[in-house]
Amino acid sequence: MSDAPVRPAEAGQPAAPHANSVVAVLALAGITVSLMQTLVIPIVPELPVYLHASASNAAWAVTATLLAAAVATPVAGRLGDMFGKRRMLLTSLLLLVAGSVVCALSDSLVPMIAGRSLQGLAAAVVPLGISIMRDELPPERLAGSTALMSASLGVGGALGLPAAAFIADHFDWHLLFWTSAALGVVTLALVLVLVPESSVRGGGRFDLVGSLGMAVGLVSLLLAVSKGADWGWASGTTLGLFALAVVVLPAWGVFELRTAQPLVDLRTTARRQVLFTNLASIAFGFSMFAMALVLPQLLQLPTQTGYGLGRSMLTAGLVMAPQGLVMMATAPLSAMITKSRGPKTTLMTGAVIVAAGYVVNIVLMSEVWHLILSSCVIGAGVGFAYGAMPALIMGAVPASETAAANSLNTLMRSIGTSVASAVAGVILSQMTISLGGHALPSENGFKVVMAIGAGAAVLAFLLASFLPRHRPAGAPAAPAAAEPSAETVA
């Protein structure tokens, strides 16, 4: 890709004068989107009452966001590469604001699902932000800034949960969505004022057929995974969706390989560095979400179980909050290791730390501080890994494909979290105890989920070991060198 535009910093020009502002605004955008994804968690048990719907139907307020995000993320990344990453970032934030307003005005199921779907369409903000950083920042700033941007997902989720629980406990639940809308408006204004539009664009024609095929395949797969427990894993609906995904996704892949301007360049995706980074991302997504499923339940189960801690949702959110701060604190250290030893080492280090955190959790789970300790250890490992993944992806793709490649990597993590939710749900529903006539997850059930989370981290370590060994990289390789190096470096 020798005709790719050269970034100003690479041409010897001085760094952008407002680099710090660009990084701060993009990190805020990531936090805002992450807050949007978690703010509904405290009110999930009450949604059937609020929306005058059954529990299974009200759950679509969560499922709709997952499905919309899965489809929108790679599409927004490709459009960003074609027409401008800042433009797509602004579009994503507008959709977030619109969806938040629709939810804030909702008192029934259909508008709530519509609003949550619009919010899900904003999920590409983080990969778009990372791609803007590649275009606008000098090489020496890139590793630390992308690590911070990746950590913003954890920060938003960790801080958003206690804030959302507090609002839900003390105010009308609609205020959650008005808050999300207000944050979206502030972030949108800051992006307009402080974030420049990059001149690095790939151009070309949008692959409409490919986007439709990908949407059908992904929605079928994720819908079956996320709703299989409710519908029954052997039900005709679940099996039919899995079968549809098995048929559509390979056919989509064949089509993408044959089209001149595909939505996803599968040849680039098949490069060793991109392929194994994406596979490791699925394992990390699984491992990270396993903890998010286990710890709040342990904290809120009644003490009569012998292992539950009987705390409120607000307390559970406060216990999880330090994890996000640890993720942000480890971002500079992650960047330092990436610069000195390469992102492969950073990713493998993160995997070891996450696995160790789960071991701590299995051994120590009887006190609140035990769960804070284990969540912080796991958060540190995730911070290392999430900081390394963009560096690995950008080191193997040309600048004109940055947003699409980062968006696909984000999608891989989302698939991992969806599978984690399904697997943990099956385990915790099968390994139960009876208390007051109610079936509750058993202590051993939680330990099995944590052991699988540790195993997923070990799998990520093994997958990362297959990554090509590179020279220390504070910035991605130049686009012209990316294509051959991905195949030849061993």
N, C-alpha and C positions, 0 to 999 in steps of 0.2 A: 504494500500500500504506500508506495513512495510518493504519491501525489497528495497525501493527507496534509492539511495545513499544519504549520509549525506553531507551537505555542510561543508567545512573546518571551517567556522566561528561557525557553530553549534556544531562542535566537540571540540571546545575549542581552536582551533588554531588561530594564529594572523590573522588580516585582511590582504588582499592582499596589497602589498606595493604600487601598482600603481592604487589603487581604484579611485582616483581622475581623473587619465588619462582615465580610462575605462569609467567613467561617462561622461566626456567631449567629448570623441570620439563618444560614442553612441548618445549623445544629438545632436552632429553635424550631425550624420547620419540621425536623425529624421528631422532636419532642412533642410538638402539637399533634402530629399524625398518630404517634404512639398513645398519647392521651385519649384521642378519639377512640382507639381500639379497646381501651380498658375501662372507659367511663361507664359502660353499660353493665359491667360485671356485678357491682353491688346490688343492682336492682333486678337481676335475672330471676330470682325466686318470686318477685312481686309482679313481674311483667304480665302474667296471665290476668291478674286483677286490674292492673292499670289499663290494659288494652282490651279487656273483656273478651279474652280468647283462652283456648285450652293451653296447657303447658307445652304440648308438642308443637302447636302452631306458633306460640310466642317465641319458641326457640329459634324460629326463622329470623328473628331480629339479630341474632348472632351469626347464623349460617349465611344469611344474605351478604353480610360484610365480607366473610371469608371468600365466598364465590366471586363477588365483584372484584375483590383485590387480586385474586388469582388470574382473572382474565385481563384486568386493566394494567397490571404491572408490566408485562412484556410488551403490550401494545403501546403504552405511554413511553416506554424506553425507546422503542423503534421510532415513534413519531418525534421524540426528542432529538434523536440522531439526525432525522431527516429535516425537521423544520425549526429546531431550536430547543435546547434543554430548558432554558428559562421560561420560554413560552409554555411548555408543557408543565413545568413546575407551577406556574401561575394558574393554569387550567385546573390542575389537581387541587390546588388550594381553594379555588372557586367552587369546585365540586364538594369539597369538605364543608365549606361554609353553607352552601345550599342544602346539603344533606342534614347538617346540624339544625338549620332553621326548620326544615320539614319535620324532623323528629321533635323539636321543641314545641311545635304546633299540633302534634299528634295526640290523639286520645283513643285511637283504634289501630288495629293490626296492619292494614294495608299501607297507610301513609308511613307508619313506622318502618316497615320493611323497605319501602321506597327510599326513605331518608337514609337508612343504614346502608342500602346499596350504593347510594351516591357517596356516602362517606368512604365506603370500601374502594371506590374508584380513585381515591386520593392516595392509595397505598404506595404509588411509585415515587413519592416525594424523596425518600431516602436514596434510592439508586440514582435518581436524577440529580440530587444534590451532590453526591459523590462524583458524578460525571462532570458537573460544572466545576468542581474543585480541580479535576484533572486539567481542564481547559484553562483555568484562570490563575492557579497558584503556581509559584515557583517550585521546582522539584524538591528542594529541601524542606518545604512546608507540607508536602502532599501526604506523606505517611501519617504524620500526627493528626492532620486535619481529617483525613478519611477515617482514621480510628475513632476520633471524636464523633464524627457524623454517625458511624455505625453504633457507637455507644449510646447515642441519643434515643435509640429504640428502647433500650433497657431503662434509661433514666425516665423517659416519659411513662413507661408502664409501671415502674416501681413507685414513682411519686404520684402518678395519677390514681392508683388504687386507693390509698388512704384519703386523698382529697375527694374522690368521687364518693367514697363511703361516708365521709363527713357531710357532704352536701345532701346525699340521699337520706341520711338520718335526721337532718335538721331543717331541710327545706323541701319545697316541692320538687319532685323528680325531674320536671321539665328544665329546671335550672342547670342540670348537667349539660344539656345540649345547647342552652344559651351560652354557657361558659365555653363550650367547644367552638361555637360560632364566633364568639368574641376573640378568642385566641387565633382563630383562622383569619379573621379580618386584620388583626394586628400583624400577623406574620405575612399576610399578603401585601400589606402596605410596605413593610420593611424590605421584602423581596423587590418590589417595584422601585424603591428608592436606592437600595444599596447593592443589589446583585446585577452584574452586567450580563448581557446576552453574548454567548460565545459565537465566534465565527466558524467554529469547527462543526461542519455539518456534512452528512453523507449524501443528501439529496436522494433522488430516485423516486420510485412509485410505491405507494403503500400496498402491501400484500393483503387485500381484503379476504380472498378465499382462504389464505393461510390463517388469518386471524379468526375467521369463523370456525375453521376446523379445530384450531387450538382451543377455542372457547368451548366447543361441544365436548372435546375429549377431556379437558381439565374439569369442567363442571360435572361431567359424568363420574369421573374418578373421585373428586373431592366430595361430591354429594353422597356417593356410596360410602366413602370412608367416614364422613362426619355424621350421617344419619343411619348407618347400618345397625347400630345398637338399638335405636328406636324402632326401626322397621323390622329388624330381625336379619341376621347375617345370611340366612338361607332363604329369605323372602324373594319372591319374583322380582320385586322392584329393585332390591339391592343387587341381586345377581345380574339383572338386566342392565343396570347402569355400569357395573364392572365389565360386562361383555361389550357394551357399547364403547367404553374407553379402550378396551383391548383392540377393537376393530378400528376405531377412528384415529387414535394416536399414531400407530404405525403408518396408516394411510397418509396422515398429515405429514409425517416425517419424509415419506417418499416424495410427496408433492413439494415440500420445502427444498429437497435436494435437487429437484428438477426445474424449479422456477429461478429466473435470473436475479430477482430482487426479493429474497424471502423475508418473512417476518423475523425468523430466527435463522441465523446462518449456522446450520448444523455442522458444517465442515469446521468452522471456527470452534464450535462447542465441543467437537470431538478431539480437539488438540489435547494432548496429555495434561497440560497444566490447567486448562479450563475444565476438562472432564472431571478430574479428580478433586478439584476445588468444589465443584458443584455437588459431587457425591458426598464429600465431607460435610458440605453445608446441610444436606438432608439429615445426616447423622447428628450434627450439632443442633439443628432445629428440633429434632426429636428430644435430644438430651436436655436442652434448655427448658422445653415446655413440660417435661415430666416433673421437674421441680415445681413449676408454677401450678401444677395440678395437685401435687401432694401436700405442700406446706400449708396452704390456706385451709385445707380440710383437716389436717392434724391440729391446727390451732383452734378450729371452731367446733370440733367434735366434743361432746360432753365428757367431763372428767370421769363419769361413771364407767366409761369404756375401759379405763385403766391406762390409756395412752393418749386420749384426747386432752387438750389443754383448756377447753371451755371458754375461749376468748371470742370477742366480737369481731365482725368484719372489719371495723375500723382498726382494731388492734392488729388483726392479720395484715392489713395493708401497711401499717406502721412497721411491722416486723420485716416485711418485704422491701420497704423503702431503701434501707442501706445497701441492698444489692445493686440498685441502679447507680448510687453514688460511687460504689466500688468500681463498677464498669467504667464510669467516666474517669475515675482516678487512675485506672490502669491504662487508659488510652495513650498517654505519653510514654509509658514504659513499653507498651506494645510497639509503638512507633520506633522507639530506640532499638529494640531487638530486631525489628524489621530492617532498619538501616544498617545495623552492624552484622547481622547474621542471615538476613533474608526472611521473607514472609513465611516460607515453609517452616522454618524453625519456630517462628511465632505461633503458627497454627498448631503445630505438634505440642508446643508448651501449653497452649490453652487447653488442648484435649486432656493432657495429663492432670492439669489442675482441676478441670471439671470432674474427671473420674475420682480424684481424691476427695472432692467435695461431697460426692454421693456416698463414698465410704464413710466419711465423717457423719453424714446424715443417718446412715444405717446404724452406726454404733451409738450416736448421741441424738436422741429424739424425744427426750422426756421433759425438757425444760425449754422455755422460750429462747434463752440465750443459745441453746444448742441449735435451734433452727436459724437464728440470726447468723451464727457462725457458719453453718453449712451453706446457707444461701449466699453469703458474702464470698466464700471460697469459690462456689460455682459461678457467681457473678464475675469474679476476677478472671476465671478461665474463659468465660464467654466473651469478656471484654478483649482478651488477647486474640481469640479466634475471629471475632467479628471485625477487628481492626486489620487482621491479616488477609481476609478473604477479598476485599476490594483491591488490595495491592497485587494479589495473585492474578485476579481477573484482568486488571488493567495492564499487567505486565505481559499479557499474552494476546491482547486484541488491539487492533488499530484504533486510533482516536475517534475515527468516524463511526465505530461500533460500540463505544464505551457505555452509553446509556442502555442499549439493548442487552449487552452482556451482563452489566450489573443488575439489571432488572430481572433477567433470567436467574441469576444467582439468588436474588431475594425470593423469587418464586420457589426455588429449591428448598430454602429454609422454611417457607410456609407449608410446603408439602410435608416436611419433617414434623412440624408442629401438629398438623392435622392427623398424621398417622399416630403421633404420641397420644393425642387426645383419645383416639379410637382404642388403641391398645390399653391405655391406662383405664379407660372406661370399662372395657371387658374384664380386666383383671379385678378391679375394685368391685364390680358388680357380682363377680363369682366368688371372691374370697371375702366373706362377710361374717358378722356376728349378729345376734339378735339382742336388742335392747328396748324394752318397753313395747314389744311387738313390732319394732321397726328393724329392718336389715340395714346395718351400717358396715362400711369397709373395715376389714380386720387389720390389726397391726402388721401381720405377715403380708397382707395384700399391699400395704404401703411399702414394705421393705422389698417386695418383689419388683414393684414399679421403680423404686430407687436403684435396685440392682440392674434393671434393664437400662435405666438412664446412664449408669456407669458403663455398661456394656456398649451403649451407643457412642459414648465418648471414646472408648477404646477403639471402636470401629473407625471413628473419625481419625484417630491417631494413625491407624494402619493405612487408611486411604491416603492420608497426607504424606505418608512415607513414600508413596509412589510418585509424588510430585517431582519434577525435574529440579536438580540442584542448581541454583543460580548464584551469581555474585551478589553481595549485599546490595539491596535496592532501596534507596530512599525515595525513588520515583520509578514509575513503570518504564519499561524499555521503550525506546523510540518506536513509533509505528512501523517504520520501514524495516526494523529488525525483528519485530514481534512475530511475523508469520513464519520465517524459517526457524527462528530459535525455538519455537514451541515444539517443533518436530525433532530438532537435532540435539538439543541440550539434554544430557543424561545425568 
